[in-house]
Amino acid sequence: MQFNGIHHIGLLVKDSQKSLDFYTKGLGGTQIFSFPMGDSGKTIYLVDLGGNATVELIPRGTGEEEKEAHWAHVAVNTADAKAAYEKALKAGAISQSEPKEGKLGTMTVINPFVRGPDNEVIEFFQIVK
């Protein structure tokens, strides 16, 4: 199991279109992927800012708790998400979701999540070829 850098950083946002416009039109990023957020009717966007910097824009709504955007998780790129997940658990991480293959739009991934020692969320992101 090897890590291949950060795949993306997830950002919880209040207004998806405003954030998408900011990261694409404002900062010059390119929307490289989008997929539905479950059955919510909302869309998650991946924006490439260049230099291996990708931001995942995750819509959350308009509740008071979502008044300001905040970083949701860091996704580490790996060729073996299951091994990374197991290694993290052995190191003391808490499982948030187990490794399983699934579709994100047209992309097939294995992407388990764990919580680290300070409750930070880490996603191990493997694109299945």
Chimera marker file (.cmm) of the C-alpha trace (Angstrom):
<marker_set name="trace">
<marker id="1" x="0.000" y="0.000" z="0.000" r="1" g="1" b="0" radius="0.5"/>
<marker id="2" x="1.367" y="3.360" z="-1.056" r="1" g="1" b="0" radius="0.5"/>
<marker id="3" x="0.032" y="6.895" z="-0.794" r="1" g="1" b="0" radius="0.5"/>
<marker id="4" x="0.245" y="9.028" z="-3.918" r="1" g="1" b="0" radius="0.5"/>
<marker id="5" x="-0.374" y="12.504" z="-2.518" r="1" g="1" b="0" radius="0.5"/>
<marker id="6" x="-3.607" y="14.254" z="-1.688" r="1" g="1" b="0" radius="0.5"/>
<marker id="7" x="-6.455" y="13.504" z="-4.087" r="1" g="1" b="0" radius="0.5"/>
<marker id="8" x="-8.722" y="16.322" z="-2.895" r="1" g="1" b="0" radius="0.5"/>
<marker id="9" x="-9.848" y="18.347" z="0.089" r="1" g="1" b="0" radius="0.5"/>
<marker id="10" x="-13.599" y="18.387" z="0.772" r="1" g="1" b="0" radius="0.5"/>
<marker id="11" x="-15.184" y="21.751" z="1.548" r="1" g="1" b="0" radius="0.5"/>
<marker id="12" x="-18.692" y="21.999" z="3.036" r="1" g="1" b="0" radius="0.5"/>
<marker id="13" x="-20.402" y="24.937" z="1.342" r="1" g="1" b="0" radius="0.5"/>
<marker id="14" x="-23.640" y="26.828" z="1.880" r="1" g="1" b="0" radius="0.5"/>
<marker id="15" x="-24.201" y="27.948" z="-1.736" r="1" g="1" b="0" radius="0.5"/>
<marker id="16" x="-22.879" y="25.469" z="-4.313" r="1" g="1" b="0" radius="0.5"/>
<marker id="17" x="-23.219" y="27.754" z="-7.333" r="1" g="1" b="0" radius="0.5"/>
<marker id="18" x="-21.554" y="30.684" z="-5.596" r="1" g="1" b="0" radius="0.5"/>
<marker id="19" x="-18.656" y="28.455" z="-4.496" r="1" g="1" b="0" radius="0.5"/>
<marker id="20" x="-18.373" y="26.806" z="-7.925" r="1" g="1" b="0" radius="0.5"/>
<marker id="21" x="-18.244" y="30.247" z="-9.573" r="1" g="1" b="0" radius="0.5"/>
<marker id="22" x="-15.611" y="31.423" z="-7.070" r="1" g="1" b="0" radius="0.5"/>
<marker id="23" x="-13.300" y="28.439" z="-7.603" r="1" g="1" b="0" radius="0.5"/>
<marker id="24" x="-13.765" y="28.318" z="-11.402" r="1" g="1" b="0" radius="0.5"/>
<marker id="25" x="-14.456" y="31.857" z="-12.674" r="1" g="1" b="0" radius="0.5"/>
<marker id="26" x="-12.808" y="33.665" z="-9.779" r="1" g="1" b="0" radius="0.5"/>
<marker id="27" x="-9.722" y="31.521" z="-9.197" r="1" g="1" b="0" radius="0.5"/>
<marker id="28" x="-9.473" y="30.029" z="-12.684" r="1" g="1" b="0" radius="0.5"/>
<marker id="29" x="-10.038" y="26.401" z="-11.694" r="1" g="1" b="0" radius="0.5"/>
<marker id="30" x="-11.597" y="23.794" z="-13.950" r="1" g="1" b="0" radius="0.5"/>
<marker id="31" x="-14.620" y="21.726" z="-12.982" r="1" g="1" b="0" radius="0.5"/>
<marker id="32" x="-13.355" y="18.208" z="-13.665" r="1" g="1" b="0" radius="0.5"/>
<marker id="33" x="-16.157" y="16.084" z="-12.260" r="1" g="1" b="0" radius="0.5"/>
<marker id="34" x="-19.596" y="16.242" z="-10.708" r="1" g="1" b="0" radius="0.5"/>
<marker id="35" x="-21.958" y="13.676" z="-9.251" r="1" g="1" b="0" radius="0.5"/>
<marker id="36" x="-25.254" y="13.603" z="-7.364" r="1" g="1" b="0" radius="0.5"/>
<marker id="37" x="-25.163" y="13.773" z="-3.580" r="1" g="1" b="0" radius="0.5"/>
<marker id="38" x="-27.259" y="10.667" z="-2.932" r="1" g="1" b="0" radius="0.5"/>
<marker id="39" x="-30.956" y="11.354" z="-3.424" r="1" g="1" b="0" radius="0.5"/>
<marker id="40" x="-30.759" y="14.927" z="-2.078" r="1" g="1" b="0" radius="0.5"/>
<marker id="41" x="-31.116" y="16.596" z="-5.482" r="1" g="1" b="0" radius="0.5"/>
<marker id="42" x="-27.812" y="18.384" z="-4.802" r="1" g="1" b="0" radius="0.5"/>
<marker id="43" x="-24.569" y="18.031" z="-6.778" r="1" g="1" b="0" radius="0.5"/>
<marker id="44" x="-20.995" y="17.623" z="-5.562" r="1" g="1" b="0" radius="0.5"/>
<marker id="45" x="-18.303" y="19.244" z="-7.725" r="1" g="1" b="0" radius="0.5"/>
<marker id="46" x="-14.572" y="18.567" z="-8.040" r="1" g="1" b="0" radius="0.5"/>
<marker id="47" x="-12.581" y="21.622" z="-9.135" r="1" g="1" b="0" radius="0.5"/>
<marker id="48" x="-8.955" y="21.344" z="-10.264" r="1" g="1" b="0" radius="0.5"/>
<marker id="49" x="-6.994" y="24.441" z="-9.262" r="1" g="1" b="0" radius="0.5"/>
<marker id="50" x="-3.793" y="23.174" z="-10.910" r="1" g="1" b="0" radius="0.5"/>
<marker id="51" x="-0.582" y="21.965" z="-9.337" r="1" g="1" b="0" radius="0.5"/>
<marker id="52" x="-2.284" y="18.863" z="-7.894" r="1" g="1" b="0" radius="0.5"/>
<marker id="53" x="-4.768" y="20.976" z="-5.890" r="1" g="1" b="0" radius="0.5"/>
<marker id="54" x="-8.353" y="19.730" z="-6.150" r="1" g="1" b="0" radius="0.5"/>
<marker id="55" x="-11.264" y="20.988" z="-4.061" r="1" g="1" b="0" radius="0.5"/>
<marker id="56" x="-14.474" y="18.991" z="-3.601" r="1" g="1" b="0" radius="0.5"/>
<marker id="57" x="-17.453" y="21.322" z="-3.095" r="1" g="1" b="0" radius="0.5"/>
<marker id="58" x="-20.035" y="19.597" z="-0.878" r="1" g="1" b="0" radius="0.5"/>
<marker id="59" x="-23.408" y="21.362" z="-0.545" r="1" g="1" b="0" radius="0.5"/>
<marker id="60" x="-24.985" y="21.304" z="2.890" r="1" g="1" b="0" radius="0.5"/>
<marker id="61" x="-27.860" y="23.753" z="3.026" r="1" g="1" b="0" radius="0.5"/>
<marker id="62" x="-28.721" y="26.988" z="4.788" r="1" g="1" b="0" radius="0.5"/>
<marker id="63" x="-28.989" y="26.021" z="8.445" r="1" g="1" b="0" radius="0.5"/>
<marker id="64" x="-27.288" y="28.113" z="11.125" r="1" g="1" b="0" radius="0.5"/>
<marker id="65" x="-24.653" y="25.402" z="11.619" r="1" g="1" b="0" radius="0.5"/>
<marker id="66" x="-23.665" y="25.890" z="7.970" r="1" g="1" b="0" radius="0.5"/>
<marker id="67" x="-23.389" y="29.664" z="8.149" r="1" g="1" b="0" radius="0.5"/>
<marker id="68" x="-19.707" y="29.519" z="7.233" r="1" g="1" b="0" radius="0.5"/>
<marker id="69" x="-18.016" y="26.969" z="5.017" r="1" g="1" b="0" radius="0.5"/>
<marker id="70" x="-15.397" y="24.728" z="6.546" r="1" g="1" b="0" radius="0.5"/>
<marker id="71" x="-13.097" y="21.965" z="5.401" r="1" g="1" b="0" radius="0.5"/>
<marker id="72" x="-14.822" y="18.597" z="5.713" r="1" g="1" b="0" radius="0.5"/>
<marker id="73" x="-12.037" y="16.083" z="5.090" r="1" g="1" b="0" radius="0.5"/>
<marker id="74" x="-8.768" y="15.389" z="3.331" r="1" g="1" b="0" radius="0.5"/>
<marker id="75" x="-8.743" y="12.597" z="0.733" r="1" g="1" b="0" radius="0.5"/>
<marker id="76" x="-5.424" y="10.789" z="0.361" r="1" g="1" b="0" radius="0.5"/>
<marker id="77" x="-4.843" y="9.215" z="-3.050" r="1" g="1" b="0" radius="0.5"/>
<marker id="78" x="-3.864" y="5.543" z="-2.851" r="1" g="1" b="0" radius="0.5"/>
<marker id="79" x="-3.815" y="2.425" z="-5.026" r="1" g="1" b="0" radius="0.5"/>
<marker id="80" x="-5.043" y="0.306" z="-2.073" r="1" g="1" b="0" radius="0.5"/>
<marker id="81" x="-7.735" y="1.977" z="0.030" r="1" g="1" b="0" radius="0.5"/>
<marker id="82" x="-8.482" y="-1.177" z="2.016" r="1" g="1" b="0" radius="0.5"/>
<marker id="83" x="-4.851" y="-1.561" z="3.137" r="1" g="1" b="0" radius="0.5"/>
<marker id="84" x="-4.693" y="2.146" z="4.041" r="1" g="1" b="0" radius="0.5"/>
<marker id="85" x="-7.920" y="1.802" z="6.057" r="1" g="1" b="0" radius="0.5"/>
<marker id="86" x="-6.614" y="-1.261" z="7.926" r="1" g="1" b="0" radius="0.5"/>
<marker id="87" x="-3.296" y="0.470" z="8.640" r="1" g="1" b="0" radius="0.5"/>
<marker id="88" x="-5.125" y="3.502" z="10.027" r="1" g="1" b="0" radius="0.5"/>
<marker id="89" x="-7.296" y="1.338" z="12.296" r="1" g="1" b="0" radius="0.5"/>
<marker id="90" x="-4.201" y="-0.457" z="13.639" r="1" g="1" b="0" radius="0.5"/>
<marker id="91" x="-2.711" y="2.973" z="14.370" r="1" g="1" b="0" radius="0.5"/>
<marker id="92" x="-5.748" y="3.921" z="16.462" r="1" g="1" b="0" radius="0.5"/>
<marker id="93" x="-8.123" y="5.555" z="13.960" r="1" g="1" b="0" radius="0.5"/>
<marker id="94" x="-11.878" y="5.122" z="14.382" r="1" g="1" b="0" radius="0.5"/>
<marker id="95" x="-13.833" y="3.775" z="11.405" r="1" g="1" b="0" radius="0.5"/>
<marker id="96" x="-16.381" y="6.139" z="9.899" r="1" g="1" b="0" radius="0.5"/>
<marker id="97" x="-17.147" y="3.971" z="6.832" r="1" g="1" b="0" radius="0.5"/>
<marker id="98" x="-15.646" y="0.699" z="5.648" r="1" g="1" b="0" radius="0.5"/>
<marker id="99" x="-13.985" y="0.144" z="2.266" r="1" g="1" b="0" radius="0.5"/>
<marker id="100" x="-16.444" y="-0.761" z="-0.452" r="1" g="1" b="0" radius="0.5"/>
<marker id="101" x="-16.570" y="-0.206" z="-4.174" r="1" g="1" b="0" radius="0.5"/>
<marker id="102" x="-19.123" y="2.335" z="-5.324" r="1" g="1" b="0" radius="0.5"/>
<marker id="103" x="-20.021" y="4.742" z="-8.094" r="1" g="1" b="0" radius="0.5"/>
<marker id="104" x="-19.626" y="8.512" z="-7.862" r="1" g="1" b="0" radius="0.5"/>
<marker id="105" x="-21.374" y="9.509" z="-11.060" r="1" g="1" b="0" radius="0.5"/>
<marker id="106" x="-19.381" y="7.676" z="-13.733" r="1" g="1" b="0" radius="0.5"/>
<marker id="107" x="-16.304" y="7.196" z="-11.530" r="1" g="1" b="0" radius="0.5"/>
<marker id="108" x="-15.894" y="3.901" z="-9.648" r="1" g="1" b="0" radius="0.5"/>
<marker id="109" x="-14.001" y="4.288" z="-6.369" r="1" g="1" b="0" radius="0.5"/>
<marker id="110" x="-13.200" y="2.634" z="-3.069" r="1" g="1" b="0" radius="0.5"/>
<marker id="111" x="-13.203" y="5.383" z="-0.452" r="1" g="1" b="0" radius="0.5"/>
<marker id="112" x="-13.390" y="4.447" z="3.221" r="1" g="1" b="0" radius="0.5"/>
<marker id="113" x="-13.318" y="7.185" z="5.867" r="1" g="1" b="0" radius="0.5"/>
<marker id="114" x="-11.647" y="7.181" z="9.298" r="1" g="1" b="0" radius="0.5"/>
<marker id="115" x="-11.345" y="9.678" z="12.139" r="1" g="1" b="0" radius="0.5"/>
<marker id="116" x="-7.864" y="10.456" z="13.395" r="1" g="1" b="0" radius="0.5"/>
<marker id="117" x="-6.702" y="11.210" z="16.943" r="1" g="1" b="0" radius="0.5"/>
<marker id="118" x="-8.162" y="14.738" z="16.960" r="1" g="1" b="0" radius="0.5"/>
<marker id="119" x="-11.405" y="13.604" z="15.297" r="1" g="1" b="0" radius="0.5"/>
<marker id="120" x="-10.161" y="14.809" z="11.889" r="1" g="1" b="0" radius="0.5"/>
<marker id="121" x="-11.735" y="13.032" z="8.925" r="1" g="1" b="0" radius="0.5"/>
<marker id="122" x="-9.461" y="11.216" z="6.466" r="1" g="1" b="0" radius="0.5"/>
<marker id="123" x="-10.709" y="9.587" z="3.265" r="1" g="1" b="0" radius="0.5"/>
<marker id="124" x="-8.568" y="6.983" z="1.511" r="1" g="1" b="0" radius="0.5"/>
<marker id="125" x="-9.411" y="7.513" z="-2.182" r="1" g="1" b="0" radius="0.5"/>
<marker id="126" x="-8.805" y="4.763" z="-4.737" r="1" g="1" b="0" radius="0.5"/>
<marker id="127" x="-10.062" y="5.111" z="-8.300" r="1" g="1" b="0" radius="0.5"/>
<marker id="128" x="-10.903" y="1.649" z="-9.628" r="1" g="1" b="0" radius="0.5"/>
<marker id="129" x="-9.772" y="1.199" z="-13.223" r="1" g="1" b="0" radius="0.5"/>
<link id1="1" id2="2" r="1" g="1" b="0" radius="0.2"/>
<link id1="2" id2="3" r="1" g="1" b="0" radius="0.2"/>
<link id1="3" id2="4" r="1" g="1" b="0" radius="0.2"/>
<link id1="4" id2="5" r="1" g="1" b="0" radius="0.2"/>
<link id1="5" id2="6" r="1" g="1" b="0" radius="0.2"/>
<link id1="6" id2="7" r="1" g="1" b="0" radius="0.2"/>
<link id1="7" id2="8" r="1" g="1" b="0" radius="0.2"/>
<link id1="8" id2="9" r="1" g="1" b="0" radius="0.2"/>
<link id1="9" id2="10" r="1" g="1" b="0" radius="0.2"/>
<link id1="10" id2="11" r="1" g="1" b="0" radius="0.2"/>
<link id1="11" id2="12" r="1" g="1" b="0" radius="0.2"/>
<link id1="12" id2="13" r="1" g="1" b="0" radius="0.2"/>
<link id1="13" id2="14" r="1" g="1" b="0" radius="0.2"/>
<link id1="14" id2="15" r="1" g="1" b="0" radius="0.2"/>
<link id1="15" id2="16" r="1" g="1" b="0" radius="0.2"/>
<link id1="16" id2="17" r="1" g="1" b="0" radius="0.2"/>
<link id1="17" id2="18" r="1" g="1" b="0" radius="0.2"/>
<link id1="18" id2="19" r="1" g="1" b="0" radius="0.2"/>
<link id1="19" id2="20" r="1" g="1" b="0" radius="0.2"/>
<link id1="20" id2="21" r="1" g="1" b="0" radius="0.2"/>
<link id1="21" id2="22" r="1" g="1" b="0" radius="0.2"/>
<link id1="22" id2="23" r="1" g="1" b="0" radius="0.2"/>
<link id1="23" id2="24" r="1" g="1" b="0" radius="0.2"/>
<link id1="24" id2="25" r="1" g="1" b="0" radius="0.2"/>
<link id1="25" id2="26" r="1" g="1" b="0" radius="0.2"/>
<link id1="26" id2="27" r="1" g="1" b="0" radius="0.2"/>
<link id1="27" id2="28" r="1" g="1" b="0" radius="0.2"/>
<link id1="28" id2="29" r="1" g="1" b="0" radius="0.2"/>
<link id1="29" id2="30" r="1" g="1" b="0" radius="0.2"/>
<link id1="30" id2="31" r="1" g="1" b="0" radius="0.2"/>
<link id1="31" id2="32" r="1" g="1" b="0" radius="0.2"/>
<link id1="32" id2="33" r="1" g="1" b="0" radius="0.2"/>
<link id1="33" id2="34" r="1" g="1" b="0" radius="0.2"/>
<link id1="34" id2="35" r="1" g="1" b="0" radius="0.2"/>
<link id1="35" id2="36" r="1" g="1" b="0" radius="0.2"/>
<link id1="36" id2="37" r="1" g="1" b="0" radius="0.2"/>
<link id1="37" id2="38" r="1" g="1" b="0" radius="0.2"/>
<link id1="38" id2="39" r="1" g="1" b="0" radius="0.2"/>
<link id1="39" id2="40" r="1" g="1" b="0" radius="0.2"/>
<link id1="40" id2="41" r="1" g="1" b="0" radius="0.2"/>
<link id1="41" id2="42" r="1" g="1" b="0" radius="0.2"/>
<link id1="42" id2="43" r="1" g="1" b="0" radius="0.2"/>
<link id1="43" id2="44" r="1" g="1" b="0" radius="0.2"/>
<link id1="44" id2="45" r="1" g="1" b="0" radius="0.2"/>
<link id1="45" id2="46" r="1" g="1" b="0" radius="0.2"/>
<link id1="46" id2="47" r="1" g="1" b="0" radius="0.2"/>
<link id1="47" id2="48" r="1" g="1" b="0" radius="0.2"/>
<link id1="48" id2="49" r="1" g="1" b="0" radius="0.2"/>
<link id1="49" id2="50" r="1" g="1" b="0" radius="0.2"/>
<link id1="50" id2="51" r="1" g="1" b="0" radius="0.2"/>
<link id1="51" id2="52" r="1" g="1" b="0" radius="0.2"/>
<link id1="52" id2="53" r="1" g="1" b="0" radius="0.2"/>
<link id1="53" id2="54" r="1" g="1" b="0" radius="0.2"/>
<link id1="54" id2="55" r="1" g="1" b="0" radius="0.2"/>
<link id1="55" id2="56" r="1" g="1" b="0" radius="0.2"/>
<link id1="56" id2="57" r="1" g="1" b="0" radius="0.2"/>
<link id1="57" id2="58" r="1" g="1" b="0" radius="0.2"/>
<link id1="58" id2="59" r="1" g="1" b="0" radius="0.2"/>
<link id1="59" id2="60" r="1" g="1" b="0" radius="0.2"/>
<link id1="60" id2="61" r="1" g="1" b="0" radius="0.2"/>
<link id1="61" id2="62" r="1" g="1" b="0" radius="0.2"/>
<link id1="62" id2="63" r="1" g="1" b="0" radius="0.2"/>
<link id1="63" id2="64" r="1" g="1" b="0" radius="0.2"/>
<link id1="64" id2="65" r="1" g="1" b="0" radius="0.2"/>
<link id1="65" id2="66" r="1" g="1" b="0" radius="0.2"/>
<link id1="66" id2="67" r="1" g="1" b="0" radius="0.2"/>
<link id1="67" id2="68" r="1" g="1" b="0" radius="0.2"/>
<link id1="68" id2="69" r="1" g="1" b="0" radius="0.2"/>
<link id1="69" id2="70" r="1" g="1" b="0" radius="0.2"/>
<link id1="70" id2="71" r="1" g="1" b="0" radius="0.2"/>
<link id1="71" id2="72" r="1" g="1" b="0" radius="0.2"/>
<link id1="72" id2="73" r="1" g="1" b="0" radius="0.2"/>
<link id1="73" id2="74" r="1" g="1" b="0" radius="0.2"/>
<link id1="74" id2="75" r="1" g="1" b="0" radius="0.2"/>
<link id1="75" id2="76" r="1" g="1" b="0" radius="0.2"/>
<link id1="76" id2="77" r="1" g="1" b="0" radius="0.2"/>
<link id1="77" id2="78" r="1" g="1" b="0" radius="0.2"/>
<link id1="78" id2="79" r="1" g="1" b="0" radius="0.2"/>
<link id1="79" id2="80" r="1" g="1" b="0" radius="0.2"/>
<link id1="80" id2="81" r="1" g="1" b="0" radius="0.2"/>
<link id1="81" id2="82" r="1" g="1" b="0" radius="0.2"/>
<link id1="82" id2="83" r="1" g="1" b="0" radius="0.2"/>
<link id1="83" id2="84" r="1" g="1" b="0" radius="0.2"/>
<link id1="84" id2="85" r="1" g="1" b="0" radius="0.2"/>
<link id1="85" id2="86" r="1" g="1" b="0" radius="0.2"/>
<link id1="86" id2="87" r="1" g="1" b="0" radius="0.2"/>
<link id1="87" id2="88" r="1" g="1" b="0" radius="0.2"/>
<link id1="88" id2="89" r="1" g="1" b="0" radius="0.2"/>
<link id1="89" id2="90" r="1" g="1" b="0" radius="0.2"/>
<link id1="90" id2="91" r="1" g="1" b="0" radius="0.2"/>
<link id1="91" id2="92" r="1" g="1" b="0" radius="0.2"/>
<link id1="92" id2="93" r="1" g="1" b="0" radius="0.2"/>
<link id1="93" id2="94" r="1" g="1" b="0" radius="0.2"/>
<link id1="94" id2="95" r="1" g="1" b="0" radius="0.2"/>
<link id1="95" id2="96" r="1" g="1" b="0" radius="0.2"/>
<link id1="96" id2="97" r="1" g="1" b="0" radius="0.2"/>
<link id1="97" id2="98" r="1" g="1" b="0" radius="0.2"/>
<link id1="98" id2="99" r="1" g="1" b="0" radius="0.2"/>
<link id1="99" id2="100" r="1" g="1" b="0" radius="0.2"/>
<link id1="100" id2="101" r="1" g="1" b="0" radius="0.2"/>
<link id1="101" id2="102" r="1" g="1" b="0" radius="0.2"/>
<link id1="102" id2="103" r="1" g="1" b="0" radius="0.2"/>
<link id1="103" id2="104" r="1" g="1" b="0" radius="0.2"/>
<link id1="104" id2="105" r="1" g="1" b="0" radius="0.2"/>
<link id1="105" id2="106" r="1" g="1" b="0" radius="0.2"/>
<link id1="106" id2="107" r="1" g="1" b="0" radius="0.2"/>
<link id1="107" id2="108" r="1" g="1" b="0" radius="0.2"/>
<link id1="108" id2="109" r="1" g="1" b="0" radius="0.2"/>
<link id1="109" id2="110" r="1" g="1" b="0" radius="0.2"/>
<link id1="110" id2="111" r="1" g="1" b="0" radius="0.2"/>
<link id1="111" id2="112" r="1" g="1" b="0" radius="0.2"/>
<link id1="112" id2="113" r="1" g="1" b="0" radius="0.2"/>
<link id1="113" id2="114" r="1" g="1" b="0" radius="0.2"/>
<link id1="114" id2="115" r="1" g="1" b="0" radius="0.2"/>
<link id1="115" id2="116" r="1" g="1" b="0" radius="0.2"/>
<link id1="116" id2="117" r="1" g="1" b="0" radius="0.2"/>
<link id1="117" id2="118" r="1" g="1" b="0" radius="0.2"/>
<link id1="118" id2="119" r="1" g="1" b="0" radius="0.2"/>
<link id1="119" id2="120" r="1" g="1" b="0" radius="0.2"/>
<link id1="120" id2="121" r="1" g="1" b="0" radius="0.2"/>
<link id1="121" id2="122" r="1" g="1" b="0" radius="0.2"/>
<link id1="122" id2="123" r="1" g="1" b="0" radius="0.2"/>
<link id1="123" id2="124" r="1" g="1" b="0" radius="0.2"/>
<link id1="124" id2="125" r="1" g="1" b="0" radius="0.2"/>
<link id1="125" id2="126" r="1" g="1" b="0" radius="0.2"/>
<link id1="126" id2="127" r="1" g="1" b="0" radius="0.2"/>
<link id1="127" id2="128" r="1" g="1" b="0" radius="0.2"/>
<link id1="128" id2="129" r="1" g="1" b="0" radius="0.2"/>
</marker_set>
